[in-house]
Amino acid sequence: MELVLTRKYFPKGTNGRLTFGTAIICYTIELPWWDNQRNISCIPEGDYVLAKRHSEKHGFHIIVKDVPGRDGILFHPANNALKELEGCIAPVSVLTGPGTGDSSRIACDKLNAHVFSAKHLREDVFLKIISDGGS
């Protein structure tokens, strides 16, 4: 399974659309691009492997593997990138502005269901991050 995250960059955040084939799974918010700097930047465009992981803070969630120069990049709920993220990706149901969205927990549950069902079937899940070309 390959998910594609198509991004648009803004000074106050990065917005995205996460798709599987032609279907939109959810939208995403991230920090602005600051040269992949830890805790203040979104991660670089590229191809990644997604894995299922568990932690006390987030329960079962998705982690992005092998991010150059970074670790601990997760998909987890947040509605404001600048206030709630440190480099991770937050699924949202609707975008409300640059780096902001709404109903993140609902979107995160929807994304987790897609990825966890593929993992249950022992299917590898990949993430391709690209720019929409309009930035």
Secondary structure as UniProt FT lines:
FT   STRAND          2..10
FT   TURN            11..12
FT   STRAND          13..20
FT   TURN            21..22
FT   STRAND          23..30
FT   TURN            35..36
FT   TURN            38..40
FT   STRAND          46..55
FT   TURN            56..58
FT   STRAND          59..65
FT   TURN            68..69
FT   STRAND          73..75
FT   HELIX           81..84
FT   STRAND          89..92
FT   STRAND          94..97
FT   TURN            98..99
FT   STRAND          100..102
FT   HELIX           104..120
FT   TURN            121..122
FT   STRAND          125..131
//
